[in-house]
């Protein structure tokens, strides 16, 4: 637990005013870090003496020196927990990152069941000071954030991010609004990405820059929400997604997928760095400000290598007019990049169905919840999409998102009635296709829900239609690879999966696609390449059960049984997700499934 002191000076007079000031509760603004040891009781039960010896060693060699280096003051310790006060939020975050990365290095050769792993939460808030102790909601929030952190992880509040962002290089994953126990208002929470959990999103990646495609390439970075109301974040995200969707209609453009673009949200990187990591020539940046029923959208196109601004535009309009903006921006971008190509292709912005503004707002709110990827948020998103369908039955986006979210709740094991959910999702996706057959996302929705409804031919056909409409549509290529693998065509699945991952190299959900690519390579006789993809999946999400399962199978195919057994032991220490994204694959490919099960049995013996 870390606290950065930012106390306000108090005005104290003589006489009665002095006595009144002394009777008041002393408060200050402080940055709080709360930390505890995950599974401490279990560790003590297994090896009490050894655990205490190692803990003292870690404190002496790592924690105490880092605490001193960053000027931390230990407020109190409580068994396996600690609360510390630092002179700044930046010191608190820097110290916690270096401690966690130091612990990961020390735990590398320690069996999972014996590892000492800290969970850390950091908050900046108002606290009550009593002697050397600190109390109040500012401390309580830090403690609740610590409870949200995974073993070896760090969770921070929005206020911490706001104060630390731009001061030094670190990256976060947006966990959205979280309801914390005994805290009245939900808190916006972020997970700090450490070296071992960043995967391909590391700013200082040692990998060589991605090669530029053979056609103009572009990424749309998340537009900033400039409104005073943080609840309008979904609006900025929605505008960004709409521009990406509109750009994918230009067949001669290479457009980075939505989730990889959003991996750069709240990142302090320059245009050249981002472009090198994504392998693109151009970036679109922008902002959205909403006031009442008026909205201002600012956008600019940047040539990444030179940092030159190709064009910039500002739009002031009524909220009901927002549907036309993404297409106008897309057309301006395409024309600015290559006017002659625009002429020869005869590209025109597709007319969009304006629909009901309330329904559109519900869809945008729903997509925000959908991308948080938790059971609660997926179910909330589905209800919002259903409401949108009732308000505007002619809005294709409302129907297609019901298809997408239905596949998600089933794949992740969050459905109480999977057959009914898949039926609803399939019908909604088919309705979306009828309403807007030139929208690649409607066909993707049908493709992804059809995979989990065991309708592989329908899925393959819909995926190919999505790609035909938008060749740069990453999800179209990825779901095609999934459907081909699940239907038993491993070799054919590799190319679309690899191309989809090139279009979307930093999607936080890539642990799913890398695992599917690993299996496609493995069952095509390319076990070494399969292992490379499986390792990439684990980089994105280290303790996901399926990633470890696929790693075991790849190691087993290469006769690397020590590594396979290590992964099997790690599988035993993590909680298996309620669902199985590979369920259709296992159900329809008994020979490959038996090979996987045999490898798991031998590695676990």
N, C-alpha and C positions, 0 to 999 in steps of 0.2 A: 504494500500500500504506500502510495507516494503522495506527498502534499507539497505544493509549491505555494509559498506564502506571498500574498499580494494584499496585505492588510491596508485598510483605509486609515489615514490619520484622524485622530479624534480631537475635537476641540474641547478643551477643559478650562473652565473659568474658576474663580474663587468662590468661597462661601457655599450657598445652597446649591448652586450649579455643580460645584465639585462633588458634593455628596450625591446628587442625582446621577452624575456620570458614573461614579463608583458603584452605584447600585445596579446599573444597566448590565445586561449580559454582553460580554465581550465577543465580538464576531470578527471574522475576516474572510476574504476570498482566498481559497486554497485549492491547489491541484492535489488530488488524493490518489495514491496507488494502494490498492489492497491486494494481498497475495496470500495464497495458501498452497499446501501440497496435496495434489490429487491422490486419493486412495491412501492417505497417511495411516489410518487405522489398520488397513490390510497389510501395509508394509511393516508396521510395528508388530503385527501378529505373526508374520512370517519370520522376521529377523530383527528383533528389537535392537539388540546391541549393534549389529552391522549397519542398520539404518541410521542410528544416531551418530555413529562414527563417520559415515559418508556425508551426512548432513552438516556436521561440524567442519568437515574438510571443505565442502562446497562453500560454506559461509566464509571460512578463513581465506580460501584461495580465490574466490570469485565474487561472491555477493558483497561482502564487507568492503573490499577494495573498490568495486564499482560504485557502491553507495558513497564512499568517501570521495571518489573522483568527481561525482556529480553533486556533491555537497548535500547529500541526503541526511535528514534527521529522523532516527527511529522514534516514532511516537509511542508505540507499544508492540509487544509480541503476545500472541495468544496460542500457545501450543504449537500448532503447525502454521499459524498465520502471522503476518507482520503488517504494520502500518508505518509509513515513512513520510516525512515532509521534505520537499525539495524547494529550491528557490525559484523554479520555473517549470512550466508544463514541458518545455523542450527537454530539460534535464530529466524529468520523470520518464518521458517516453524513450529517450536515448538510453538511459540506464536500464529500463526494463527490456528493451530489445537486445542489448549486449549481454544481459544476464541470461535471457532465454536462449540466445544463440550459443553462449558459452555452455549452458546446461545440455543442449542438444549434442554438442561435441563430446562432452563427458559421458553422455548416455549412449553413444554410438555402439560401444562394445558391451554394454550392460544388458542382460536379458530383460525383456519387457516387464516381466513380473517383479523385477527388482529396481526399476528405474524410479528415481525421485524427480518428479515433474511438477513445476509450479504453474498455477493459474493466476493471471494478473488482470486486474481491472483498474482503469484510471479515469478519474473524473475531476472536473474543475467546478467548484461550487462553494456556496456560503457554509461556513462551519462555526460552531461555538467553541471558544477556547476556555479551558479550565486548567490552569497550571500548565503542565506539559502535554495534556491530553486534548483531543479534538472530538467533537460530537456533531450531530446534526445530519440533515438530509444529504449534504455534500459527501459525507463519509459513507452514509448508507447506500447511496447510488454506486459508489466505487466498489463496495462489497458485493452488490448485486451484479455488477458487471463482471467481477471476478468469477462469480458463479456461472456466468454464461460462457466464459472462456474455456476452450478445450485444454487438456493437459499439455503444458508447454506453450500455451497461447496467451495472447493479450487482447482484451477488448477495451475500447475507449468510447467515450461519449462524443456527441456532436460538438460540444463546447471545446473539448480537448483537441479535436481535429481542426476546428476553426483557428485555434491559437497556435498550433504546431505546424500547420500546413504552410509550406513555403520556407520554413526556417531550416529544414534539412530534409534529405531524401529518405522517405519511407512510403510504403504503400499499404492500402487498406482494402478490405472487402466490405461492401455495404450490407449490413444485416437488417436494415430497415428499422421501423418503430418496434420497440419491445416493451411489453407490460411487465414491470418489475414488481416483485412482492413488496407491499406496504409503501409503494411510491405512487402518488396520485396520478401524475401525468405520464404517458408513455415516453420513453427515452429513445432517441435515435442512436443506434449502436453500430460500431465499426470494428471489424477484426483486423488487427495489424498483421500484415503478411511478412513472415520471416523468410530467411533465405531458403529453408527447406520446404516452405509451403507456397512459394511464389510461382513455382513452375516456370512457364515461359513469360510471365509478366514481370520478371526482374528487370529493373531499369539498367543495371550494370551487367546484363547477361554477357557471358563469355562466348555465346554463339555468334557466328558471323551473321551480318545483316542478311535478311531475306532478299533474294534476287527480285528485281522488278519484273512484273509480267510483261508480255509482249503487246499490251495495249494500255491506254491511259488508265491509271489506277488512283483510287481515292478512298479516303476514310472520313466519315462524319463523326466528329467528336461530340460527346454529350453537351448539349446546350446548357448554359448556366441559368438557374432560376434566380432572377434579379428581383422578384417580388419579396415583400417583407414577410409574407406568409410561407413558411416551409412546407405547408400542406400543398402548395402549388408545384412542388417538385415533379409530380406526375405529368403536369402540363408540358414542362420543358422536355422531359423524357419522351413524351408522345410526339412532339414536334420533330425531335431528332429521329425517331423511328420512322415517321412518315417521310422525311426527306431521304433516308436510306432506302426505303421501299420504292420511292419514286425513281431514284437513281438506278436501281437494279433493272429498270425497264429498258435502259439504253444498252443494247446488246454489245456494243463495242467498248463499254466501260468495265473495268475490274473494280468491284465495290466490296470493301471489307464488311463483314457481317456485323449485325447490331451488337451482339454480346461481346465481340472482341473490341469494338469501339468503346463500349461502356466499361471495359476493364480499365480505361484511363480516366474514369470519373474521379474527381478530387485528387488527381495526380499533378505534381509540380514538375512537368517536363516540357522542354521546348519542342517546337514543331519538328525540327530535324531529328531529334531522338525518337519521337513517336513514329515518324515516317520510316526511319531505318528499321525499327522493330517490326512494323507492320508490312514493310516492303511496298510502300506506295509513293507516288510523286506529289499528290495533292492532299490537303486537309481542308475540311470545312469546320469552322468554329462559329459559335454564336451564343445568343442569350435570349431569354424570354422574360418579359415583365407584364404582369396582369394587374389591371386596376379596374375594379367593377366589371363591366362587360366589354372593356377595351383591352386590347393586347398589343404589345410592341415586340416585334421579332427582329433581331439584328443578326445578320449572317455575313461571313467573309470567307473567301476562298484564298488559301495560302499555298504558294509553290514551296514545298518543304525544303528543297535543297538550298534555295537562296533566301528563304524567309520572306520573299516578296508577296505582297498582297495583290492578287490578280484583280479582285473586285470586292466591294463591300456594299451592302444594301440594308436599309431599314424599312420595316413595314409597320404602319400604324393602322389598325383596323378593328372592326367589331369582332367579338369572339365567334359569332355565327359565320364569319367569312373565312375562318381559319383553314377550312378544308382545301381551298384553292392554293394556299401558300406553298405547301411542300412541292407541288408540281411546278410552280413558277420558279422556286429556288432551284429545283433540279434542272429545269430547262436553261436557266441562266448559267449554272455550273457547267453543263455540257457544252453550251455555246462558248464559254470562256476558255475551256480546256482545248477544244478543237472545233472551231466553227465549220470548217470544211466537212469534217466527219458528220457533224450535225446535219449539214445540208444533204449530203449523199445518203445518209440513213433516212432522212425525212422524219426525224424524231419529233414527236409532238407530245405535250403533257397529256396524259390520259384524263378524261373527264371523271371526276369523282362524284359519288352520290353524297350530297350535303347532309341529308338525313336530319335527324332530330338532334339538336345540340346537347340536350340532356343525355340522350343515349350515347352520343359520342363521348361525353364527359365520363359516363359510367364505364365505357370500354377502356378509356385511358386510365382510370383509377384501377380497373381490374388488371390491366397489363402490368401496372406497377406492383401489385400484390403477387401476380404470377411469377415475376422475375425474382422474388425473394426466396423461392424454392423451399418452402416449409409447408407442412400439412395445413396449418391454420390459414396461411396466406393463399394457398391454392384453392381451398374451399371458399374463402372469402371472395377470391377472384371469380370463381364460378357463379356465385350468387349475383355479383355485379353484372356479369355477362348475360345471365338469364334476365335480369331486370332490363338491360339494354334491348334485348330481343323483344320483350313485351312492349316497350316504349316505341321502338322503331323496327318492325319485323323486316323492313327492306334494307337494313344496314348490314352488309356482308361481314364486316369486321366483328360484329357481335356474335354471329353464328360461327365464324371460323375459330374464334377464341374458345368457344365452348368445346369445339373439336379438340383443340390443342390441350386445354386444361383437363379434359376427360382422359386423354392418353396419359397425362402426367400423374393424375391421382391413382390410376391403375398401375402404371409402371413403378412408382415409388411405394406402392403398398398402402396408400392412404384412402382407399375406397372400401366402403362397407358392402357394396353391391356392384362388383366390377362388370358383370354382364349388362346390367341396366345402364351403368355409366357409359360403357362402350357403345351401347345402342344409341343413347342420347347423343354422344359425341359424333358418331357416324352420320346420323340424320342431320345434325347441325352442320357438319362439314359439307355434306352433299347439298344442303340448302345454300351454303355460302358459295359453292361453285356455280350453282344456278344463278345466283344474284350477281356474281362478278367472275366470269370464267377467265378473264384476262389478268387476274390477280394471282401471282405466284403463291401467296400465303394461303389462299383458299385451297389450292391443290396440296400444299404442304400439310395443312390441317387434316385433309382427307387421308393423305399418305401415312402420317404418324399414328392416327387413331386406327387405321386399317391394319397396321403392323400388330398392334396389341389385340385386335379383333380376329387375328389369324386369317386375314384376307390379303395375302401377300401379292397376288396378281394385281388387285386393285391398288395396293400401296405402290407397287413398282410403276404402274401406269400413271398414277397421280404425281409421283415424284418426277418422272420424266416430263410430264406436262409442265410442272413448275419450272424445271430447268429450261425447257423450250421457251417459256415466256421470259425468264430472267436468267441468263447464263451465269451471272455472278451471284446467284442466290445460294448461299452456303448451305442452308438447311435443306434445300432440295437435293443437293449432292449427297449430303450426309444421310438423309433418310433413305435415299436410293440404295446406298451402300448397306444400311441396316437391313432393309427389306431383302436385298439380294443374299446377304449372309444368312439371315433367319430362314430363308427359303431353300438353303442348301447350296448356294452358288458363291463359295468363299473367294475364288480367284477373281470373279467378276466384281466383287464388292470392293476390292482394294482401291482401284483407280478413283471412283467417286468419293470414297472416304478420304483419300489423300488430298484430292482437290478441294473438298469441302473444308478440311482443316487448314489448307493454305489460305482459303478465303476468310477463315475465322480462326486465326492462330491463338487468340487469347481469350476465348470464350470460357467463363468460369465453369460451364457445364462440359468442357471438353474431356473430363475424366470418363464420361460415358462413351464419347466417340472414339477416344484413343483405345479404350478397352475393346470396342467392337472391331476397330482396325487390327488390334493385336490378335484377336481370334481369327479374323479373315486371313491374316498372314500365316498364323500358326497352322490352320487347317488347309492352307495351300502349300505346305511344305517349306515355309520360310520362318522357322522357329526363332532364328536370331533376330530377324526384323520384327517378329512378333514381340519378342522380349523388349526391344527398344521402345515400341509403342506402349507396352504395358508399364514400363518404367516411367514413361511420360505421364501416363494416367495417374500413377501414384504420386508424382510430383505435384500435380494439380490438387489432388485430394488424398493425403497420405494414409488415412486410416479408414478408407472406404472398403467394406468387406469384399465387394465384387472386384475391385482393383487387385487386392491381395490374392483372391481366388485365381484370377487370370495370370498373375505373376507366377504362382505356384505351377500352373499348367505349362507355362513357357519354360520355366527352369527345368521342370521334369522332362520335357521334350528334348532338352539339351543335356540331360543327365547331370545337371548341377543340383544334386540332392541336398547339399548343405544349405544352399540358398533357398531351395524349395521348403526345407524344414523350418528355416528362420521365418519365412513368410507365413507358414502354417501356424507357427507359434504366435505370431503377431495377430493372425486371424482370430485365434482363441482369446485374445485379450481385448478385442474390440466388439462392439455391439453390432450384430447383423441387422441391416436395414429390414423393415417389415416387408418390403416388396423385393422383386427381382427384375431388373430391367432386361435380363437375358431370358426370362421365362419362356417367351415364344420360341426362341432359338433352341432351348433345351427340350421343349415339348416336341419339336418337329425334326430334330436331328439326333436320334438315339445313339448312333455310333460315336459321334463327337462328344456327346454328353457322357457316355460311359468312359471315354478316354479322360475327360476332365475329372470325373468322380474317382477313377482309379488313381490318377495322380494325387488327388487330395487325400485319399485313404493312405497311400504309401508315405506321403510327406508328413502325415499326422500320426503315423504309427510310432 
